[in-house]
Amino acid sequence: VTNEKQPQETLSENMSEDTQKKVALLAPEIIEGGIKLEIFNNFMAALLTKTDEFDQKVTVTQIKQALFAKGIVAGIVADEMIEGFITSSGFKSKAFRIAQGISPVKGKDAIIKFFFDRDYLKAGELTNEGVIDFKDRGEMPFVELGTKLAEKTPIKESRNGKNIYGETIEITPAIDIELKIEKGAQLSDDGLKIFAEVQGFPVHKMSGHIAVYQEYSTEGDVDYETGHINYDGNINVNGRIKSGFKVKGNNIQAMALDGGTITADGNINIAGGINEGTIYSRGTIRAKFIHNSKLLCLGDVIIEKEIVDSDIECSGKCVAENGKLISSRITAKMGVQAKNIGNDMSEPNIIKVGHDIFTQ
């Protein structure tokens, strides 16, 4: 076309080959001025082609009125472009896109990437003998101050479309996810990252909140549901430590120890009794009673009631001031205090004082 206004690009120039193959055209119609009108079967575009009966005197207004009569009201090109179509010597073999809808845009959901194991509890760990230990359910996560806990990839919003008839094409909106924090976690200035505010145990709650606890707490017993607990911090067991299960940490407290094993870098406080348990502690051990158990600690052993058939070795003192010692073997560097030691029916007690088993 020479010295004429260049009309909008043709269908073949504007659409990919794959798109042209997927979109079919409805049956053509002849409108005002001997012009062939074709509409995509998805109603997203309309095309004009000049026929042999094309009237050069047709006006822009007449063409637009013909489109309106067919219900085509949206995405119509500018009048200058339609004028270029009329005055051009072409568009008999190639189609002119007179109207174009707005395609909907599928958004992307927000994504949160976590940098700690939210589901550390496994069914069980495989032992060296090839047997699954159902009590060992995996290593608990532990994070240092400033550790990145989570990062959010922001949402990409969806956009509804509109066809050439002015009808809205709705698209499923993308889903946003809010970063929520609780005690021990800190949100970055841009609101897209979460960092540990303290050293401790990271948790992703059912509510979606992320927190870091300096103390690890169980909701109930230490059993097959929790597995062994190995946490580099304080541990609060709101139940019993059952037979065969291990708890390792700093300061540890529990309702009772029933056949389990505790290893503590700090103090141990058992609200009830210690029964058939094993304890290793670098601090002090407190409990109501000890039955048929083994205790080894650097601090004191303080018992409210009785010590029965147990082995105790400590660098501090062993105290059952209002209780009794029965059939037990006790080595306490700083001495032993008890209301009663032994009785007529029991095996003898063996007591050593002023002797440090750890130095030995």
Buried (B, 14 or more C-beta within 10 A) or exposed (E): EEEEEEBBEBBEEEBEEEEEEEBEBEEEEEBBBBBBBBBBEBBBBBBBBBEEEBBEEBBBEBBBEBBEEBEBBBBBBEEEBBBBBBEBEEBEEEBBBBBBBBBBEEBEEBEBEBBBBBEEEBEBBEEEEEEEBEBBBBBBBBBEEEBBBBBBEEBEEBBEBBBBBEBEBEBEBBEEBEBBBEEBBBBEEEEBBBBBBBBBBBBBEEEEBBBBBEBBEBEEBBBBEBBBBBBBBBBBBEBBBBBBBBBBBBBBBBBBBBBBBBBBBBBBBBEBBBBBBBBBBBBBBBBBBBBBBBBBBBBBBBBBBBBBBBBBBBBBBBBBEEBBBBBBBBBBBBEBBBEEBBEEEBEEBEBEEEEBBEEE
